Amino acid sequence: MAAEAVVYVRTLYPQNRRSGSHSHRRLCSCIRACQPSNDKSKFYKELGLFSLRKRIEDTVMNAEMLAPSALEAEEATRSKQEEIINGYDLWDDLNRTNDSLLKLADSSEVVDSLKDLQFKAEEARLITELAGKDVIDYRLLKQAYTASVDIKKSLDKYKISKLLKGPYDAEGACVIIEAGSEGELSEIWADRLLKMYTKWARKQGYNGRVIEKRASKIGGIKSAIIEFESKYAYGYLSGERGVHCVTRSSQSQSQCDEVSLAAVNVIPLFLNTAPDLIIDDMDLDVSYIAASKHKHRVIESVCIQHVPTGLKVQSSGERSRFANKMKALNRLKSTLLVILQDQGISDITSIDRNSIVNMWHEETRRYIFYPSKLVQDVKTGIQLPNLNSILDGNIEPLISAHINTRQAGDLG
């Protein structure tokens, strides 16, 4: 087709063919360039549609393969929980009853989500078939793709949730971010991490609240606390604990790399019960500091130190001294429970103070901006080139890698 077009031009302008006029050459070049470009556009469009349909069909197939067996297993678990509840008097042991009812509610929630997954998979398959009949309906195809994205997220969440077997993995999470001592750059970096986690929560549909934030003068933060009141948040985010290091290498060999640090601590946020730990009041040193004003009242920040271990926690985000004290005490209990788990002990008096891991001594991740953008996860060893995507909250590959690595370690 392109060759025929060139001949047609030469027939119209025979005087220009030999003279090699500029206008003739430019017209021929345009026709040569434009005609194959249209063919390429059509080819790439068809290739994109094929790839899109293939992704939708693969996701639907995975859902149709997994959901029936998973649903059968989860329904069996729910029936077992119902039998346990029906097998004894609910008033005999209220703690046991409460635990059994929570497990039954969890099982029912999983069953409902799998049924919804099956419905969405069937819907996406039918929509894809309709979209491909006769003339392609792009609106229907877009609808099918949106449904397939939701299906994949639900599948991934279900698969990961089956790997989260830790005692606190099903709880919410309290994420504490602290800027390093490098000054303004570390404070800006800490704020970037805060945005990364809040964006991740928003994309996952999690309820994430920034309940405390100490802003710096230059737009960064000195520290911040986020609470994720969503199931499995602790299981997902516990691998984020440690130092997050950003490196901006200088293009000049005479200058050193710019390194900024921020530490992230993650502790369980108990959703349905209070932390199950008794602490002797004699082991606590409680202090109060005037933090801010709220409706003509001075709100006091509460700091609690656990004397035997030296651990310190504080709270300033609540509206009263008592509420801040209870919040700080629960954070201390959660921190101690994690330490008990790490040290493999059950008695708080047996904690080895010297073996408590300092989060500033545990490197978790490196974010490199130059010479190439790269994210290196120290704990799992994986490297990802999409740095900007990670900082935009797309940290699922890192979370999944950590959970799989932890699962492999448990099996080993």
C-alpha positions in Angstrom: 0.0 0.0 0.0 2.8 2.4 0.9 4.6 1.6 -2.4 1.4 2.3 -4.5 1.1 5.6 -2.8 4.6 6.7 -3.7 4.0 5.7 -7.4 0.8 7.8 -7.4 2.7 10.8 -6.2 5.4 10.4 -8.8 2.8 10.2 -11.5 1.2 13.4 -10.4 4.5 15.3 -10.2 6.8 13.8 -13.0 8.7 17.1 -13.2 9.7 16.9 -9.7 10.9 13.3 -9.7 14.2 14.0 -11.5 14.7 17.5 -10.1 14.5 16.1 -6.6 12.6 19.1 -5.3 12.3 19.5 -1.5 8.5 19.5 -1.5 8.3 16.2 -3.5 10.8 14.5 -1.2 9.0 15.7 1.9 5.6 14.5 0.6 6.9 11.1 -0.3 8.6 10.8 3.2 5.3 11.7 4.9 3.4 9.0 2.9 6.1 6.4 3.6 6.0 7.2 7.3 2.3 7.6 7.8 1.0 4.5 6.0 3.0 1.9 7.9 2.3 3.9 11.1 -1.4 3.2 10.7 -0.8 -0.5 10.3 1.4 -0.5 13.4 -1.2 1.3 15.4 -3.8 -1.2 14.4 -1.4 -4.1 15.2 -0.4 -2.7 18.6 -4.1 -2.0 19.4 -5.1 -5.6 18.5 -2.1 -6.9 20.5 -3.1 -4.8 23.5 -6.7 -6.1 23.3 -5.4 -9.7 23.1 -3.1 -9.2 26.1 -5.9 -7.5 28.1 -8.3 -10.4 27.4 -5.6 -12.9 28.2 -5.0 -11.3 31.6 -8.7 -11.2 32.4 -9.2 -14.8 31.4 -6.2 -16.0 33.4 -7.4 -14.2 36.5 -10.9 -15.6 36.1 -9.5 -19.1 35.5 -7.4 -18.9 38.7 -10.4 -17.8 40.7 -12.6 -20.6 39.3 -9.9 -23.2 40.1 -9.2 -22.0 43.7 -12.6 -20.7 45.0 -14.7 -23.9 45.0 -12.1 -26.0 47.1 -11.4 -23.0 49.3 -15.0 -22.4 49.9 -15.6 -26.0 50.8 -12.8 -26.0 53.3 -13.9 -22.7 54.9 -17.5 -23.9 55.1 -16.3 -27.0 56.9 -14.4 -24.8 59.3 -17.5 -22.7 60.0 -19.6 -25.7 60.6 -17.0 -27.0 63.1 -17.1 -23.6 64.9 -20.9 -23.8 65.1 -20.7 -27.3 66.6 -18.3 -26.2 69.2 -20.6 -23.3 70.2 -23.6 -25.6 70.3 -21.8 -28.2 72.4 -21.6 -26.2 75.7 -23.4 -23.6 77.7 -22.4 -20.2 76.5 -22.6 -18.8 80.1 -20.3 -21.3 81.6 -17.1 -19.8 80.3 -17.5 -16.3 78.9 -13.9 -16.0 77.8 -14.2 -19.2 75.8 -17.5 -18.1 74.4 -16.1 -14.8 73.3 -13.2 -16.5 71.6 -15.5 -19.1 69.9 -17.9 -16.4 68.6 -15.0 -14.3 67.2 -13.7 -17.4 65.3 -17.2 -18.1 64.0 -17.5 -14.5 62.8 -14.1 -14.8 61.1 -15.1 -18.0 59.4 -18.4 -16.5 58.2 -16.6 -13.5 56.8 -14.2 -15.7 54.8 -17.0 -17.8 53.5 -18.9 -14.7 52.4 -15.8 -13.2 50.7 -15.2 -16.4 48.7 -18.8 -16.6 47.6 -18.5 -13.0 46.4 -15.2 -13.9 44.7 -17.0 -16.7 42.8 -19.8 -14.3 41.7 -17.3 -11.7 40.5 -15.4 -14.3 38.5 -18.5 -15.6 36.8 -19.6 -12.0 36.1 -16.2 -11.1 34.6 -16.2 -14.2 32.4 -19.7 -13.4 31.0 -18.8 -9.8 30.4 -15.6 -10.7 28.6 -17.6 -13.1 26.3 -20.2 -10.4 25.6 -17.5 -7.8 24.9 -15.9 -10.0 22.2 -19.0 -10.7 20.2 -19.1 -9.2 16.7 -17.9 -5.6 17.3 -15.7 -5.3 20.4 -17.5 -3.4 23.1 -14.7 -1.4 24.9 -17.0 -0.3 27.7 -17.8 -3.9 28.6 -14.1 -4.9 28.3 -13.1 -2.2 30.7 -15.8 -3.3 33.1 -14.5 -6.9 32.9 -10.9 -5.7 33.5 -11.9 -3.7 36.5 -13.7 -6.8 37.9 -10.6 -8.9 37.2 -8.4 -6.5 39.2 -10.7 -6.8 42.2 -10.7 -10.6 41.8 -6.9 -10.7 41.8 -6.7 -8.5 44.9 -9.2 -10.8 46.7 -7.3 -13.9 45.6 -3.9 -12.5 46.7 -5.4 -11.4 50.1 -6.9 -14.8 50.7 -3.7 -16.7 49.8 -1.5 -14.4 52.0 -4.0 -14.6 54.9 -3.6 -18.4 54.9 0.2 -17.9 55.4 -0.3 -15.6 58.4 -0.2 -18.0 61.3 1.5 -15.8 63.9 -0.3 -15.2 67.2 -0.9 -11.5 66.4 -1.0 -11.6 62.6 -4.7 -11.2 62.4 -4.7 -8.0 64.5 -4.5 -4.4 63.4 -1.2 -2.5 63.3 0.3 0.5 65.0 3.1 1.9 62.8 5.6 4.4 64.4 7.9 6.4 62.1 10.9 8.3 63.4 13.2 10.5 61.4 17.0 10.0 61.8 19.5 12.4 63.1 20.7 13.6 59.7 18.5 16.7 60.0 16.1 18.1 57.3 16.7 15.4 54.7 15.8 12.6 57.2 12.6 14.5 58.3 11.6 14.9 54.6 12.3 11.2 54.1 10.2 10.2 57.1 7.3 12.2 55.7 7.7 10.3 52.4 7.4 7.0 54.2 4.3 8.2 56.0 2.7 9.0 52.7 3.8 5.6 51.3 2.0 3.7 54.1 -1.2 5.9 54.0 -1.4 5.5 50.2 -1.0 1.7 50.6 -3.8 1.6 53.2 -6.1 3.6 50.9 -5.5 1.3 48.0 -6.1 -1.8 50.2 -9.3 -0.3 51.5 -7.8 -0.2 55.0 -8.8 2.2 57.8 -5.5 4.0 58.4 -5.5 7.0 60.7 -2.5 9.3 61.4 -3.2 9.8 65.1 0.0 11.6 66.0 2.4 13.7 64.0 5.3 16.0 65.0 5.9 18.2 62.0 9.2 19.9 61.3 9.7 23.4 60.1 10.7 22.5 56.6 7.7 20.4 55.7 8.9 17.0 56.9 8.1 15.2 60.1 10.1 14.3 63.2 7.8 11.4 64.0 4.3 10.0 63.3 2.0 7.2 64.4 -0.5 5.5 62.1 -3.1 3.1 63.4 -4.5 0.5 60.9 -7.8 -0.8 62.4 -8.1 -3.6 59.9 -7.7 -7.3 60.2 -4.3 -8.8 59.3 -2.7 -5.4 59.1 0.0 -6.5 61.6 0.7 -9.7 59.7 1.1 -7.6 56.5 3.3 -4.8 57.9 5.4 -6.5 60.6 8.2 -7.0 58.0 8.5 -3.2 57.7 10.1 -3.0 61.1 13.6 -1.5 61.1 15.6 1.2 59.3 14.6 2.5 55.9 17.6 4.1 54.2 17.4 6.4 51.1 20.5 7.0 49.1 20.9 9.9 46.7 24.3 9.4 45.0 26.1 12.5 43.9 26.9 12.8 40.2 30.2 14.4 41.2 32.8 11.9 42.3 34.2 14.5 44.7 31.1 14.5 46.8 29.8 11.7 49.1 26.5 10.0 48.8 23.5 11.7 50.5 22.1 9.1 53.0 18.9 9.7 55.0 17.5 7.3 57.6 14.1 6.7 59.2 13.1 4.0 61.6 9.8 2.1 61.4 8.4 0.2 64.3 5.3 -2.0 64.0 3.3 -3.4 67.0 -0.1 -5.1 67.1 -3.2 -3.0 67.5 -5.7 -5.3 69.2 -9.1 -4.9 67.6 -11.5 -6.9 69.7 -9.7 -7.5 73.0 -7.1 -5.7 75.2 -3.5 -6.9 75.2 -3.4 -10.0 77.4 -0.5 -9.0 79.6 -0.3 -8.0 83.3 2.4 -5.5 84.3 3.3 -4.7 87.9 2.6 -1.0 88.6 5.8 -0.8 90.5 7.7 -1.5 87.2 6.2 1.6 85.5 7.5 5.1 85.6 4.8 7.5 84.3 5.4 11.1 83.4 3.2 13.9 82.0 4.2 16.7 79.6 1.9 19.5 78.4 1.6 18.8 74.7 -1.1 20.9 73.1 -4.3 22.8 73.6 -7.8 21.5 72.6 -10.8 23.7 73.0 -9.2 25.8 75.8 -7.9 22.6 77.5 -4.3 21.6 77.8 -3.8 18.0 76.5 -1.0 16.2 78.3 1.4 13.8 76.6 1.9 10.7 78.6 5.2 8.9 78.7 5.5 5.4 80.3 8.8 3.7 80.9 9.0 0.0 81.7 11.9 0.1 84.2 13.1 -3.6 84.0 13.5 -3.4 80.2 14.1 0.3 79.7 11.4 0.5 77.1 9.6 3.9 76.6 6.3 4.6 74.9 4.2 7.7 74.8 0.9 9.0 73.6 -0.3 12.5 72.9 -3.1 12.0 70.3 -6.0 11.5 72.6 -8.2 14.2 74.2 -7.5 13.5 77.9 -4.7 12.5 80.2 -6.5 9.3 81.1 -7.1 8.3 77.4 -3.4 9.0 76.6 -2.3 7.0 79.6 -4.4 4.0 78.5 -3.2 4.3 74.9 0.5 4.4 76.0 -0.1 1.5 78.3 -1.6 -0.6 75.6 1.3 0.2 73.3 3.8 -0.8 76.0 1.9 -4.1 76.4 1.9 -4.8 72.6 5.6 -4.0 72.5 6.4 -6.4 75.3 4.2 -9.2 73.7 6.3 -8.9 70.5 9.5 -9.1 72.5 8.2 -12.2 74.4 7.4 -13.8 71.0 10.9 -12.9 69.6 12.7 -14.3 72.6 10.5 -17.4 72.7 9.4 -16.9 76.3 6.0 -16.3 78.1 7.0 -14.6 81.4 7.6 -10.9 81.3 10.2 -11.2 84.1 12.3 -13.5 81.9 12.9 -10.9 79.2 16.6 -10.5 78.5 17.1 -6.7 78.3 20.3 -7.0 76.4 18.7 -9.2 73.7 15.9 -6.7 72.9 16.4 -5.7 69.2 17.0 -2.0 68.7 15.1 -1.1 65.5 17.9 1.5 64.7 20.3 -1.4 64.4 18.1 -3.5 62.0 18.3 -2.4 58.4 15.2 -3.3 56.5 15.2 -1.6 53.1 17.3 0.6 50.8 15.8 3.1 48.4 18.4 4.2 45.8 17.7 7.2 43.5 21.0 7.4 41.5 22.6 6.2 39.3 19.6 4.0 38.8 16.3 3.9 40.7 16.2 0.7 42.8 14.6 -0.7 45.9 16.6 -3.3 47.8 14.9 -5.3 50.5 17.6 -6.4 52.9 15.5 -9.0 54.8 14.3 -10.9 51.7 17.0 -10.1 49.2 14.7 -9.0 46.4 15.3 -6.0 44.3 12.7 -3.9 42.4 13.4 -1.2 39.8 10.1 0.6 40.2 11.1 2.9 43.0 8.4 5.6 42.3 5.7 2.9 42.3 6.9 1.6 45.7 6.8 5.1 47.2 3.4 5.6 45.7 2.1 2.8 48.0 2.5 -0.3 45.8 4.4 -2.3 48.4 2.5 -5.6 48.0 5.5 -7.4 46.3 7.7 -6.5 49.3 5.0 -7.6 51.8 4.4 -10.9 50.0 8.1 -11.6 49.8 8.5 -11.0 53.6 5.6 -13.2 54.5 6.8 -16.0 52.2 10.3 -15.7 53.6 9.0 -15.9 57.1 6.8 -18.9 56.2 9.9 -20.7 54.7 11.8 -20.0 57.9 9.1 -21.4 60.1 9.0 -24.6 58.0 12.8 -24.9 58.1 
